[in-house]
Amino acid sequence: MGKITFVFPGQGSQSVGMGKDIYESLPAARSLYEQADAKLGFSLSRLVFEGPDTELKQTANTQPALLTTSIALYEAFAAKGILPDYVAGHSLGEYSALTAAGVLTFEDAVATVRARGEFMEQAVPGGQGAMAAVLGGEREALAGLCADITQGGHLVELANVNCPGQIVVSGSKEGVAQIVERVKEIGAKRAIPLEVSGPFHSSLMKSAADRLGDKLAELTFKDARVPLVANVTARPVQQGHEISRLLVEQVYSPVLWADSVAWLISQGVDTFVELGPGSVLTGLIKKMDKSVRTFNVNGLESLEKTVEALRS
């Protein structure tokens, strides 16, 4: 019997209306959105279900919105008796994963990611940072090009190692522009600038990490019920104090998603369930290994179908 991992998406997967069907039909899901509204002091649920999209896309709103939706879906799915051997999340999704694993209470997690979003937005003045997705090319060669451009005075670093042939870079506006310009030198197909509000997962985020560290120091981190495969190390962690430390590093370090998935598969994981809107993570996982089973739980219908498939 293979093992199962629950994975949770990060920023970019959000959409207006996500989670509305479970909110309307499951009291436990409705209660989570209501807790988020009360904890944050504004109607997050209204923003999630009605928009506008421009407001939902703001990092400080996107992060609690995605966490709440993912945890509502997780609670509904776990209530069916299907539990994971491991959990993992992409960037912001790591907070959904650790909430699912019982490390933080939902209320602490939703307040933390709201603050995390604000810290990240405020770390670099608007227009000074950028990110781009590089398609094709080798990881080592791209890291070398980043180092070359950084040494020339324009910081740019690997930010998200998503799967072979898809890596996101992050840094100064000029550094990222040079990557976009020069990426064919290393055999990559092209680089696509991303619509983001800052240079996430780069060392330009250090000030946000420091502020987040202060906030996390006020919270109680329990040990995880199941191992969390961390973005920073691509290895399992269960100790609460260790998870807290890694969350601070995660703000300015690359998300090693491809390495995390490869490690999970090496441990006998053959089933991945993505809990949250969209299908970004299962798409990346399938690019790495077509033989694994992937499921997307993003609403009531997909939840029922996934439960049926996993039980048969």
Stockholm file with secondary structure:
# STOCKHOLM 1.0

chainA/1-312         MGKITFVFPGQGSQSVGMGKDIYESLPAARSLYEQADAKLGFSLSRLVFEGPDTELKQTANTQPALLTTSIALYEAFAAKGILPDYVAGHSLGEYSALTAAGVLTFEDAVATVRARGEFMEQAVPGGQGAMAAVLGGEREALAGLCADITQGGHLVELANVNCPGQIVVSGSKEGVAQIVERVKEIGAKRAIPLEVSGPFHSSLMKSAADRLGDKLAELTFKDARVPLVANVTARPVQQGHEISRLLVEQVYSPVLWADSVAWLISQGVDTFVELGPGSVLTGLIKKMDKSVRTFNVNGLESLEKTVEALRS
#=GR chainA/1-312 SS CCEEEEEECCTTCCCTTTTHHHHHHCHHHHHHHHHHHHHHTSCHHHHHHHCCHHHHTSHHHHHHHHHHHHHHHHHHHHTTTCCCSEEEESTTHHHHHHHHTTSSCHHHHHHHHHHHHHHHHHHSCTTSEEEEEEEESCHHHHHHHHHHHHHTTCCEEEEEEEETTEEEEEEEHHHHHHHHHHGGGGTEEEEEECCCSSCTTSGGGHHHHHHHHHHHTTSCCCCCSSCEECTTTSSEECCHHHHHHHHHHHTTSCBCHHHHHHHHHHTTEEEEEEESSSCHHHHHHHHHCTTSEEEEECSHHHHHHHHHHHHC
#=GC SS_cons         CCEEEEEECCTTCCCTTTTHHHHHHCHHHHHHHHHHHHHHTSCHHHHHHHCCHHHHTSHHHHHHHHHHHHHHHHHHHHTTTCCCSEEEESTTHHHHHHHHTTSSCHHHHHHHHHHHHHHHHHHSCTTSEEEEEEEESCHHHHHHHHHHHHHTTCCEEEEEEEETTEEEEEEEHHHHHHHHHHGGGGTEEEEEECCCSSCTTSGGGHHHHHHHHHHHTTSCCCCCSSCEECTTTSSEECCHHHHHHHHHHHTTSCBCHHHHHHHHHHTTEEEEEEESSSCHHHHHHHHHCTTSEEEEECSHHHHHHHHHHHHC
//
